[in-house]
Amino acid sequence: MRNFNEYCSQNFYYMSIISTNIQQAAAILKNNELVAIPTETVYGLAANIYSEDAVKKIFVLKQRPLFNPLIVHIHHLDQLNELVEVVPPMAMQLAAAFWPGGLTMVLKKQPAVPGIITAGKETVAVRMPNHPVTLQLLKATGFPLAAPSANPFGSISPTTAKHVANYFPQDLNMVLDGGECSSGIESTIIGFENNNPVVYRLGAISIEAIEKVTGPLPIKNNKEEAPDAPGMLSRHYAPRTSTYLQNDPADFIKAFPEKKIGIISFKQPVTGNNVVAQEILSPDGNMEEAASRLYAALHRMDELALDMIVTEALPNEGLGRSINDRLLRATKNS
């Protein structure tokens, strides 16, 4: 009976905070409180960028270090002038090509952008999300939103409203439900050094697609101290369960015959007597589908009391590079 009562209580909680009411979400944000919001990449934990009290609540709730900057979300290109002093010509070309969408750009900030958003740096990360619910919300608030992923720092990013509610029982006024995230991994982040574009984080838009606009790009997506952008730390996006990334999971698991193992593979099943759970990201070998299903698969595996999760490395091209980057940061081995 207790388990049934706990189940009912938990589901009542979900029903009480998960909502589609955009105007209510805007009112909460205007009151300097937090709302979890949907984007095409992952759900974000949003606050008014001009309320230091609200932004501090993001860091406290996520247990996120203050040295890790946040991404600012806008709904119209004109808002860049409010946030950014200088927009390189290449940044405008990238915005024309990929906004709204899963591209974040790091640009020299206006003095009005609070230092808590930028970790004290003179640059700010900005993007325009491609999700109708959050675009409507941004119009309704009248101010940009800081919104890192809506999960405790370092854990698996959420791609459904329920993922967020699972992470923060009793700690949020609202999770604005926009359905499952279509891209399923965080935005690609581009910075500018001497006005030349640099990749700071692999993500939802492939480097190959971006290089059609920019030409060849250097990649600088690892920085443990004073990172230039979110997602640059080596340990991130991690399940509680010990997780391993392997080119050949079937061979790797032979060394652990007594372990209960879950497998996340790209397009083919992996067999073994010790495999008790299996997730196939895309039987058709579609990288976009694999990316959209990655975090949900990790969430499901992490709930199964497994001894280990073994993930298969994808072909290291297109979005496969971004997926491998996420899996490498989530795992205990390289």
VOGU-3710 file (C-alpha; in Angstrom, 3 decimals, decimal comma):
1> mrnfneycsq> 0,000/0,000/0,000  2,826/2,409/0,819  4,299/1,976/-2,661  0,895/2,695/-4,199  0,493/5,791/-2,032  3,981/6,972/-2,960  3,146/6,418/-6,624  -0,051/8,454/-6,324  1,740/11,202/-4,409  4,529/11,400/-6,988
11> nfyymsiist> 2,111/11,539/-9,899  0,038/14,218/-8,164  3,238/16,222/-7,810  3,969/15,849/-11,526  0,434/16,950/-12,388  0,724/19,957/-10,088  3,935/21,405/-11,547  3,941/20,209/-15,175  1,860/22,668/-17,174  1,370/24,112/-20,653
21> niqqaaailk> 0,307/27,536/-19,340  2,699/30,017/-20,963  1,216/33,096/-19,289  1,551/31,503/-15,860  5,177/30,623/-16,634  5,824/34,242/-17,654  4,267/35,497/-14,404  6,503/33,203/-12,344  9,607/34,408/-14,187  8,567/38,050/-13,720
31> nnelvaipte> 8,367/37,286/-9,987  12,081/36,321/-10,068  11,419/32,599/-9,698  12,556/29,693/-11,875  10,645/27,804/-14,577  11,915/24,776/-16,464  11,391/25,386/-20,182  11,442/23,203/-23,306  13,794/23,773/-26,198  14,539/21,653/-29,251
41> tvyglaaniy> 17,824/20,584/-27,608  17,121/19,864/-23,900  14,935/21,328/-21,148  16,429/24,397/-19,497  16,188/25,911/-16,022  15,186/29,483/-16,803  15,465/32,821/-15,010  15,303/36,513/-15,901  18,885/37,469/-16,781  18,474/40,877/-15,124
51> sedavkkifv> 17,496/39,442/-11,728  20,640/38,408/-9,879  18,513/36,796/-7,170  16,747/34,639/-9,752  19,967/33,672/-11,525  21,574/32,716/-8,203  18,701/30,282/-7,687  19,768/28,464/-10,853  23,270/27,910/-9,494  21,975/26,829/-6,079
61> lkqrplfnpl> 19,331/24,430/-7,421  21,672/22,853/-9,971  24,667/22,919/-7,591  26,478/24,462/-10,560  29,853/26,152/-10,001  29,796/29,909/-10,504  32,793/29,723/-12,852  30,628/27,982/-15,482  28,815/30,589/-17,649  25,165/30,399/-18,696
71> ivhihhldql> 23,490/30,659/-22,100  21,088/33,541/-22,718  17,980/32,772/-24,810  16,310/35,346/-27,066  13,360/35,295/-29,493  14,360/37,985/-32,014  17,611/38,983/-33,676  17,126/42,615/-32,623  17,708/41,539/-29,010  21,385/40,948/-29,817
81> nelvevvppm> 21,967/44,703/-29,593  20,698/44,585/-25,997  23,232/41,915/-25,069  26,229/42,231/-27,365  28,628/45,086/-28,192  30,175/43,682/-31,344  28,721/41,146/-33,771  31,322/39,894/-36,269  30,046/39,572/-39,863  30,485/35,801/-39,662
91> amqlaaafwp> 28,235/35,706/-36,595  25,465/37,360/-38,614  25,925/34,778/-41,356  25,669/31,970/-38,813  22,561/33,511/-37,248  20,952/33,759/-40,696  21,769/30,110/-41,367  20,936/28,496/-38,018  18,637/30,709/-35,905  16,259/29,805/-34,512
101> ggltmvlkkq> 18,065/26,553/-33,811  20,692/24,654/-31,898  23,572/27,110/-32,314  24,953/29,247/-29,473  27,416/32,055/-30,154  29,816/33,582/-27,620  30,217/37,330/-28,263  31,530/40,439/-26,487  28,865/41,463/-23,991  27,191/44,765/-23,266
111> pavpgiitag> 27,968/46,171/-19,778  24,296/45,671/-18,820  24,668/41,877/-18,972  25,274/40,773/-15,353  28,613/39,161/-14,553  26,918/36,233/-12,819  25,605/35,173/-16,250  29,058/35,261/-17,857  31,161/33,975/-14,933  32,836/37,386/-14,881
121> ketvavrmpn> 33,974/37,157/-18,500  33,598/39,937/-21,054  31,688/37,609/-23,366  28,156/36,243/-23,277  26,723/33,065/-24,848  23,490/33,698/-26,792  21,095/31,572/-28,778  17,590/31,656/-30,251  15,839/28,337/-29,483  13,730/26,648/-32,140
131> hpvtlqllka> 10,757/25,718/-29,980  7,370/27,427/-30,400  6,466/27,235/-26,702  9,632/28,903/-25,471  9,624/31,486/-28,260  6,106/32,458/-27,124  7,285/32,550/-23,519  10,206/34,817/-24,372  7,832/37,234/-26,095  5,503/37,126/-23,081
141> tgfplaapsa> 8,230/37,911/-20,526  9,803/40,793/-22,416  13,301/39,878/-21,196  15,921/37,279/-22,219  16,226/34,098/-20,185  19,308/32,407/-18,785  18,639/28,689/-19,109  21,237/25,974/-18,535  20,013/22,390/-18,716  17,394/21,588/-16,069
151> npfgsisptt> 19,318/18,916/-14,187  21,728/18,735/-11,250  25,188/19,773/-12,407  27,013/16,980/-14,236  24,060/14,581/-14,529  22,094/13,454/-17,599  20,346/16,322/-19,351  16,518/16,178/-19,429  14,595/15,799/-22,678  11,077/15,513/-21,205
161> akhvanyfpq> 9,154/17,469/-18,588  9,023/14,349/-16,417  12,827/14,094/-16,398  12,920/17,573/-14,861  10,241/16,752/-12,291  12,188/13,631/-11,317  15,285/15,714/-10,668  13,694/18,476/-8,623  10,871/17,163/-6,436  9,280/20,076/-4,530
171> dlnmvldgge> 11,852/22,588/-5,809  10,152/24,164/-8,847  6,974/26,152/-9,308  6,513/24,949/-12,870  7,892/22,759/-15,620  6,543/24,185/-18,874  5,726/21,122/-20,960  6,676/21,284/-24,620  6,845/17,557/-25,292  9,976/15,571/-26,055
181> cssgiestii> 12,976/17,544/-27,275  13,432/16,997/-31,010  17,221/17,384/-31,217  17,962/15,804/-27,857  21,503/17,091/-27,238  22,719/20,550/-26,289  23,455/23,326/-28,758  26,714/23,631/-30,645  28,708/26,581/-29,279  30,826/28,830/-31,489
191> gfennnpvvy> 33,118/31,504/-30,083  35,105/34,190/-31,883  38,814/34,729/-31,341  40,164/37,725/-33,277  36,794/37,654/-35,072  37,484/34,112/-36,306  34,991/31,364/-35,362  36,089/28,578/-33,012  34,118/25,538/-31,803  33,751/25,543/-28,010
201> rlgaisieai> 31,204/22,711/-27,780  30,098/20,025/-30,221  26,342/19,777/-30,287  23,009/19,651/-32,069  24,281/21,162/-35,324  27,093/19,215/-36,930  30,458/20,826/-37,532  30,167/19,855/-41,190  26,962/21,920/-41,509  28,568/24,923/-39,825
211> ekvtgplpik> 31,725/24,663/-41,926  29,615/25,086/-45,064  29,151/28,671/-43,823  32,474/29,320/-42,094  35,037/27,107/-43,766  37,281/24,804/-41,656  36,983/25,373/-37,905  39,371/24,739/-35,004  37,826/22,811/-32,096  38,629/23,860/-28,511
221> nnkeeapdap> 35,958/22,032/-26,538  37,837/21,054/-23,377  38,710/23,522/-20,639  38,584/22,612/-16,961  39,387/26,035/-15,522  37,419/29,189/-16,361  35,668/27,569/-19,350  34,717/29,901/-22,190  31,329/28,226/-22,570  29,128/25,583/-20,931
231> gmlsrhyapr> 29,829/21,910/-21,591  33,627/22,172/-21,745  34,343/20,213/-18,547  35,612/16,665/-19,027  33,072/15,015/-16,695  29,500/15,885/-17,573  26,129/14,457/-18,696  26,774/11,412/-16,497  24,428/8,691/-15,197  24,717/7,482/-11,606
241> tstylqndpa> 25,471/4,002/-12,959  29,074/3,305/-14,001  29,126/3,891/-17,749  31,663/2,893/-20,402  32,135/3,905/-24,034  33,420/1,168/-26,347  33,968/0,586/-30,046  33,119/-3,107/-29,541  30,699/-3,527/-26,601  30,175/-7,252/-27,312
251> dfikafpekk> 33,864/-7,971/-26,775  34,164/-5,612/-23,774  31,355/-7,214/-21,758  32,938/-10,680/-21,956  35,255/-9,581/-19,126  32,271/-9,057/-16,791  30,222/-12,302/-16,854  28,721/-11,730/-13,391  27,622/-8,143/-13,982  24,129/-6,940/-14,884
261> igiisfkqpv> 24,805/-4,874/-17,978  22,724/-2,474/-20,019  23,763/-1,769/-23,603  23,131/1,400/-25,607  24,045/0,700/-29,231  23,751/2,676/-32,441  21,765/0,418/-34,809  22,430/-3,256/-34,027  21,635/-5,262/-30,860  24,484/-6,623/-28,744
271> tgnnvvaqei> 24,080/-10,142/-27,389  25,470/-11,641/-24,204  24,226/-13,658/-21,238  24,961/-10,711/-18,946  22,985/-8,186/-21,057  19,765/-7,522/-19,156  18,666/-4,327/-20,929  19,175/-2,996/-24,447  18,530/0,360/-26,119  19,081/0,825/-29,863
281> lspdgnmeea> 19,319/4,500/-30,753  18,425/4,171/-34,450  17,838/0,834/-36,203  18,001/2,749/-39,499  21,351/4,334/-38,650  19,924/7,869/-38,584  22,201/10,220/-36,634  19,431/12,747/-35,919  17,216/10,022/-34,457  20,134/8,672/-32,412
291> asrlyaalhr> 20,831/12,123/-30,955  17,184/12,725/-30,100  16,955/9,403/-28,222  20,333/9,429/-26,454  19,521/11,093/-23,125  16,142/9,377/-22,751  17,912/6,028/-23,204  20,476/6,949/-20,547  17,686/8,000/-18,153  15,880/4,672/-18,620
301> mdelaldmiv> 19,066/2,662/-18,139  19,952/4,616/-15,013  16,657/3,591/-13,378  17,278/-0,188/-13,728  19,773/-0,838/-10,889  22,369/-2,145/-13,344  25,989/-2,827/-12,477  27,149/-0,970/-15,566  25,991/0,704/-18,752  28,059/0,070/-21,884
311> tealpneglg> 27,594/2,459/-24,802  28,711/1,959/-28,366  30,757/4,660/-30,093  29,088/5,999/-33,228  30,844/6,756/-36,518  32,885/9,873/-35,737  31,298/12,113/-38,343  28,360/14,499/-38,489  26,238/14,330/-35,348  28,103/11,134/-34,441
321> rsindrllra> 30,968/13,359/-33,258  28,596/15,276/-30,964  27,026/12,093/-29,594  30,452/10,551/-28,952  31,507/13,752/-27,188  28,525/13,464/-24,834  29,137/9,771/-24,197  32,846/10,320/-23,562  32,083/12,987/-20,934  29,478/10,692/-19,348
331> tkns> 31,763/7,671/-19,037  34,574/6,504/-16,791  36,938/5,582/-19,620  38,204/7,088/-22,843
//
